[in-house]
Amino acid sequence: MATNHTVASVAEGARTVNALQPPLTPLGGRPHNARMWGPMVARVLALFLCGCAAVAAPTELRGVWSHATAMDTPEKAAALLARLEDARLNAIYPLCFYWGGTAYWSSRIAPQAEVVRRGFDPVAHWLSIARPRGIATHVRLVVGNYGTSEAGALFPAHPEWRLVDVSGRPGNWYDLGNPEVREFMVRLATEVAATYAVDGVQLDFVRYPGHEWGYTAAAKRGFRETTGYDLDPLLGSSLPSIICASSNRVGPVSTARPLAVFDNGHPAVLVNALGSGTAAVLNWQAFASRTPASDEILKRIATSFGASPATLRYTYPAQTRARYGQRAVDQMQAWLRSVLGYAAQPVDAQRLEELSRRCLLLLPGCYLMDNTAANGLELFVRGGGRAIFVDGPAPTMGNAHLRAVTGAQGGLGWSSTSAVLLPTSPDPRIPSRGAPMSPEEAGALIRAWDTYRESCITDLVRQTAARVHEARPGAQVTAAVFRSRASAAERLQDWPRWLREGLVDGVFPMAYTTDNSSLRALLDEWSITDPGLTRTIPGLAIYNLSNEDGPPPAPEAVLEQIRICRAKGAKGVCLFSANQLNEALRRCLREQAFAAAATSGADWLHEGGR
């Protein structure tokens, strides 16, 4: 590897100096005056060392993410090492804790993965062959995602460690709002640092899946003890109620009547009379982001609009399907079968004006709709039909027909946050109880809840870094994070704060994109938090983003993204993943991207300074 090239160069220089120095005892037997050679040797050595400095190897991270399954036998480890060296990489971030709470080292805290041969320690063996080759090893731990839908090793013994969403549904994630879970993860990271001569520990999935997650007993108890707020009254079937409002919202209202609003004042439930018919808008993904209150509102509105197996229809325009896929329809049908006991029948979006006015038309996530469909929809409602938008058609609210149907002036854009639903006035379609809450109070509560959950993640990061640094001074603690600040905030992952406060040595935003303009924009965004990008390493995808089983991107495309990162000042890159290091890509990296030797993959951070 790169370090060995440097060592070899110095050794060759020493041999050159020795060759220039004549023997101290020549044939005549009379010794030379050694002093006369001293200045000459010194000058030659100085000239050589200056030449070395002029071509000093760059300090650059050339990393790759990998699964430990690629090194769980000596044979696999040797093959992986050969691929890394062939590509002239100098660092690896192997995933060593995942898969239902199992470890790929000889841990006293977590059970070892069953696929590992008894008595074999993948981390210890890897270090024994990688360190001599100048390849830095940063053991990666997935601390959020459980890694399997099966029972695994930890949840059967600790069911209270499992994350649940706002409706109480369990997920295959750890509850990082539980202090016991955070301490367990900190102990794992500390064990790795204390036991093995690793160059660092990297945290992965150090976040929530989304705003709708984290409503466990432990987290709610901690929030109540910290802030005095009790969330349970806001998790029932009546308003005020917390929902997770991922949505393309429409608003403000024109002719529609808001039956409920979000805590920021945006309309949440709109009903609009148009001609002889009526349309309603639920301004969030109610079929997907389910809560007792959300389900009850949607059920009441559908019932009041005459929903029945004979009348229920839905439409999903071809433009929307082509852009967003079928998921919204699948979620709608699952909700209908679960709550109403029957599904809806499809209707061609181009023939809505022909639909019987006795029908109730559902429009699930219909973000894109052409003028023919929008005009047909208006004719259907004006003629006495009833329609319900579940998630507003914000991207196409420039269409006058859609503005007329929804009774809203335009689109308010995409939002993905926790929110509190508040009733505006008594209406039988909106379940509400007698304890009113002002928008200001509701907003303060939901912001405090988001901040509390963010602080739980940040506490895990802080404690991990402190104890790993104590166990192995000089080891790096980094985190693989969501690529933009907005996408990270949606998952309560405040990594810009981690950098600002020095809680981590570096972050690796996963900039998986084939759009180079987007990559440049991300690099500019990261520079706001980390000027000079001294502690931010771009993560680049070397797999097929649209089809993981499809052909990987061309090596030249990967090379161009590396050039972009260098031009913006990045101190290296990390590639995902080692499985895609095929021969063509390795040759491209070896001969072009990484043709110049580099220092060890443990050194990149020290140039920027920790």
N, C-alpha and C positions, 0 to 999 in steps of 0.2 A: 504493500500500500504506500501512500504518499510519504509517511514517516520513514519507511525503509529506503525510499529513493533518496531522501535527504541524508540519512546516515551513510548510505553507500557513497554519495558524492563526497562527504567529508573524509571517508576512509581512502578514497581514490586520491584526494588531495594530499593526504598524509604520505601516501606512497610516492607521489610526485616529488614532494619535498625531500624524502629520503633518497630518491634516485639522483637528485641534484647534489647531494652531499657526498664528497669522495671519502674513501676509507681513511680512518684516522692513522693507520699504520701502513705506509706505502712499502714498495718492494725494497727500498734501501734500508729498511728497518728503523730509520730515524723518524720519530713521531712528528706529525705536523703540529703547528700551534693551533689548537682547537678554537682559540679566541678569534682567529681571523675568519673562521667560518660562521661564527655566531651572527654577526650583522647580516651576512648574505642570506642565511636561512630565515632570519626574522623578516627580512624584506620580502622574500619569496612567499612566506606563509601569510604575511599581511596582505600581499596582492591577491593571493588565492581567496582569503576570507572575505576581502572586499568584493571579489567577484561573486562569491556565494551570496552575500547580502544583496547584491544588485539583482539577483534572480531568485530571491527568497521565495519559498513556497507560500502561496496565498493562504490566509486564514479564512476558510470557507467550509460551511457544513454541507456535505453531500450525503444526505440521509435517505433512509428508506424505512417505511413502516412494514412490519411483517407479523404474521401469526407465529406463535411458538410451535404450532404443529409443523412448521418448516424446519424445526431443530430438535424435535423430540426423540430422535435417535442419532447416534454418532454419524451414520451415513447421510442422513438428511442435513445435519449441521455442516458436514464437509461440503456437500453440494451447494448449500446456501452461501457458505463462505466463498466458494469458487466464483459464484455469480456476482457477489458483491465486489470481489477483487477485479473481476473481468470488466466490470462497469466503472471501476475506479471510485467507488463509494467509500466513505470513511466513517459512517455512523449508521447504526440500526436501532430501531425502536420496536422490539418484539413484544407482542401482546402476551403477557404471562399470567394474567388473572382475568377470568371471564367465565364462560361455559358453566353456568349454574354454581358459581362460587368456588371454583377449583383453581389451583395454582400449578404452574409449571416449574416449580422449584421445590426443594425439600423444606416445606414450611411446617412450623409448629402451630400455626394459627389457622390455616385453611387446608382442607384435604387436597392432596395432589391429584391431578387429572388421571382418570383411570387408564387412559391410553398410554401413559408413560410407564415404561418398564420399571418394575420394582428395583430399587437400588440405583437407578439412573437419575441424575440431576441435570436437566437440560440447561439451566442457567449456568451452573458451575462448568459444565463441559464447554458450552459456547464461549465463555470468557477465557477458558484455557487455550482455545485455538484462535480466537478473534483478537485478543489484546496483543499478542506478539506480532500480528499483522497490521497493527495501527488502526484497527476498527473500533471506534467507541461504541459502547453498549449502554443504552438507556432503557431500563425495564419499564414496560408500559402496563398500567393497571386500569382496567375499566371499572370505575367505582360507582357508576350510575345504573347502567343496564345489566340485568341479570344474565343475559346471554342464552336463555333457553325458555321455552314455554313449559318444559317439563318440571318435575319437582326439584331436581338439582340437589346440591349438597347442603344449602344453607336454609332455604325457606321452610322445609319441614321442621327443622329445629327452632327456627325463629320466624314464625308467621307474622309477627308484629313488625318485622323489618321490610315487609313488602309495601310498595307504594300503592295508593288508591287515588282515584280521580274524584272530581267534585260530586259525582253521583254515588260514590262508594264502591265503584267497580275496581277490582284489583288489576294491577299491571305487572309485567315482568321487569320491574325496576326496583332498585333499593330506595328506601325512604331516607334520603339524606337530611331530612328534617328531624330524624331520630338521632339523639346524641350517641346512642349505642352503636348505630351503624357508622357514624363518622369516626368514632374511636376505633372501630374494627378496621376501617380502611387506613387510618393513620398508622395503626400497628403493623398492617401488612407492608406498607411502604417503608416503614422504619426497619422492619425485619430484613427486607431486601438490601437496604443500604448498609445495615450493620453486618450482614453475613457475607456479602459479595463485594468485590472490588469493582462495582459498577461505576460508570461515568455519570449516571443520573437516573432519576425516576420520572416517568411521565404519567400524568393523570389524563384519562380519556373518559368521555361521556360524563364529565364532571358538571352535571346540569340536571334539570328536570326535562321530561319529554315535551312539556308545554305548560302553559298557564293553568290548564285544567287539572293538573296533577299536584299532589302533595297534601291532600286533605285527610291525613292520617290522624289517629288519636294523639300520637306523640307530638306531631307538628302543631295541631290545634291547641294542645295543652301548653306547649312552649310559647306560642303566640299569645295566649291568654295571660300567662305569667309575665310576659315581657311588656305587653301593651295594655292589658286590661280588657281587650276586646274578646267577646265570645262569638265565634263564627256559627255555632250550631243553629241559632234562630234564623240564620240567613240561608240555610241549606234545605229548607222544607219546600212544600208545594205551593206556598203563598208568597206574594210580594210584600215587602222587599226581599229580594233573593239574589244570591251570587250566581252568575253564569260565566262561561268562558266564551267571549264574543268574538270568535274568528269570523270575519264577515267583510263583504263589500257593501257598505251601507249606503242607503239613499237618504236624501234630505237636503235642506230643510223642507218642511211640508208647505204645500200650496193649498190644495183643496182637501187633503186627507186629514183625518182626526187622529192624533196620537193617543193611544190607550195606555201606553207605558213608554218610559224614557230610560236611557242609560244614565249613570251618575254624572256623566259629562254634559248632559242635556240633549244629546243626539236622540232622535226618535228611535224607539225600539220596536214598538208594535203600532202599525198604521192601518186604519180602515178608511177606504175611500169609496163613496157612492158615486157611480158614473152611469148616467142614463137610468135604465131599469135594473142594472146589476151592481155588484159590489166586488171590490178587490181588497185584499189585505196583504201587508208586507210584514214578515218577521225578519228584522234586520240583523240576523245572525244565523249561523249554520245549525239550526235547531234539530235537524235530523241527526247530526253528528255530535254536537256538543250538548249532550243530554243531561238535564237535571230534573228533579221532580217538578219544579215550577215551570220550566221550559216545556216539558211534556204536557203538563196540564193546560197551559195556554194554547198550545197548538191543537190539542184534542178538543178544547172547548170551541175554538174558532172553526175548526173543520166540522164539528157537529152542528154548530149554528148555521153553517153554510150548506147543510143537508148531505153530508158525506154518507155514502152507503156503497156496498159492492156494485150496485147498478149505476151509480152516478160518478164514481171517482175515476178521474183521468189524469194523465200527466203528459207534459211535453218537454222535450230536451233537444234544443236546436242542434243541427249538425255542426255549426261553427263552434258551439260550446263543447260538444263531444270531442271534436278534433283537437281542441286546445287543452281541455282539462280532463278528458277521459270520462269513464263511466261511473266513477266512484260516488258522485252525488246521487245518482239514480239508485245505486245499490244501497246506500245508506237510507234513502227515503223508503224503499220497499221493506227493508229490515225494520224500520220504525213502524211503518203501517201494520205489518204483520204482528209485531210485538204489542202495539198499543190498541189498534182498532180490530185486528184479527183478519185483515184481508189486504190485498195489494191493489195498486192502481193499474189501469190499462193505458197503453201508450196512444198518443195522438200525434199525427204529423204536424210539425210546427208551421208548415206551409199551407195548412188547410184548417186553421183554427176558426175561421169565420163560418165553417160548415158544422161546427160542433153544436150539439143540442144544448139549448139554453138551460136545460134541467141539470146539466152536468156541473160538477165542481172540478176545476182544473188546477192541478198543482204544478208549480214551476220551481224545481229544486236547483238552486245554484245556476240559474240560466243567465250567465253573465253576458253572453254574446247572442244577439238576436237581430236578424236582418229586418229591413223595413216591411217586407211582405208579412213576416210572422208578427211583427209588432202591430201592424195595421189590423191583421186578422184577430189578434188578441183584443184590441180595442173594440172592434165590431162585436165580438163575442160578449164582452162585459156590458157594453151599452145596450145590447139586445136582451139583457136579463141574466147573463151567465155570472158565475162566481169564480174567482181565481185567488190563489194564495201563492205569493212569492215566499219561498223560504231561502233567505239570504238574498239581498237586493241585487238588481241588475245594474249596479253602479257603473260598470265600464261602458254601457250603451245608453245611459240616461240622456245623452244628447238627442235621442230620438223623441220627437214630440208625442208619438203614440204611447210610448212607455211613461212619459211624464203625465200624460192624461190618465192612464190606468192606475199608476201608483199614487197619484196626488202629491208627488214630491217634485221639487224644483231641479234636482240633479243628483250627482253622486258625491259622497263624502270620502270615497277612497277606501283602501283596504285597512283593516284594523284587526289586530290579534292580541287581545288583552283580557285580563279579568275585569269584570264589570258588575255593578249592582243594578238590577232591574227595579224600577220604581213605578208604581201606578200613578196615573195623572188625575183620574177621577173615577168614581165608582162605575163599574161596568161588569155585567155578569160573565163576560168572557175573560176577565182578568181576575184570577184569585188573589185576594189581598186580605191582610189581617189588620187589626186596629192599631198597630204600633207604627206610626209614621216615621219616616227618616228623610231628612233633607238631602238634596244632591251633594251639598258640601260635606255633610257627615258621612254619606255613603262613599264619596270619593276619597276622603281621608282614610276610611277603614280599608278600602281595597288597596290603596297605595301602601299602607302599612303592612298589609298581608304580603304583597309582592316583595316589599323590602325585607320582610322577615325571612321569606324563603330564599331570597338572594343571599342574605347574610349567613344562612346555614351552609350554602355552597361555599361562600367565601371563607367561613370558619374552617371548613374541611381543608381548603387550599392552604390557609395560613398555618394550621397545625401540622399539616403534612410537611410543608417546607421547613418549618422550624425544627422538627424532630429528625427529618432526613439530614439536614445540614449539621445537626448536632452529632448524629451517628456517623456521618462520613463527610467531614469538611471538604469543600471543593466539589462535591457532587452537585449536579444541576437538577433542579426541580422545575419541570416545564409542564405545559398543559396543551393538549390538542383541543381546539375550540372552534365554534361556529364562525364562519368567515366574516360576516359583517356584524357591526354593533347591533343593528336592528334585529337580525335573526338570532343573535345570542340573547338579546333582551327578551325575546319571545319565549326563551327557555330558561330565563332567570339566571343567566350565566354572565356575570358582570366582569368579564376578563379585562376590559380597559382599566377598571379599578385595580385589578391584581397587578397590572403593570405600573400604574401610577404610584401605588403604595409599596412597590417592591416585594410583593408577596410571592412572586414566582421569578425565576431567572429568565424565563422566556415563554412565549406562546407560539403555537403552530396553527394559525387559522387554515381551515381546510378549504382552499380556494379551488374547488373542483368545478372547472368550467372549460368549455372549448371556445368561449368568447373572449378573445384577448383584450378587447376594450373593457370588458367587465373586470378582467384581471388587473388591468392598469388602474381602474377606478378603485378597486379594493386596496391595492398597494398605496394609493394616495390617501385613502381613508385611514389605513393603519398608521400612516406617518403622522396623523394628527395626534394620536396617543403616544406614538413611539417615534419621535423625530430621528431620522437617520436609520430607522429600522434596525437598531442594534440588538433588539431583543425579540424580534418578530420574524419567524421563519415561515415563508409561504409553503403550504402543503399543496402539491400538484397531483392531479389524477393521471395515472398512466394506464387506466383501464377504460373500457367502453362505458361512458356515462349513461347511455340510453339502453344498453343491453350488456350486462356484466359478462354474459357468455359470448358476446360478439367480438369481432376483431378489435384489438387495442388501437389507440390513436397512432398515427404514423410517427416514427422517431423524430422526423423533422418538426412536427407540431410540438412535441415535448421540448425539443431543443429551443424552439422559438420562445416558449414560455419561460424557460430558464434564462434566456437572454433578457426578456422583459424584466424579470425579477432582479437581475444584476444591474440593469440600467437604472432601476429605481432605488438601488442602494442596498438591496437585501444581502445579508451575510451568508446566504446559502438557500437551499431548498430541501424539502423532504417529499419523497415520492410514495404514492400509494398505488400498488404495494409490491413487495418482492415477488409475488406470484407472477407479475406481468413483466419481469425483467427478462424478456426473450432475447435471443441472440442478436437480432437486428437493433434493438434498443441499446443493448449493452455495447455494441460496436459504436453506435452513434455517441453514446456518453463517453466511452473510452477515447475515441479519436477526435471528438469535437468539443462537447460541452466540458469535459473534465480532462482534456489532453494535458494541461499543465498540472504538475504535482501540487498537492495541497497538504497542509498540516493535518494532524489528527482531528477527528470529528469532535473531540472534547474541547478544542481550543477556540471555536468560533466566538463563544460568548466573551472570552477574555479580551478580545480586541475592542468590543464595545464597552466592556466593564460591567460587572455585576454590582 
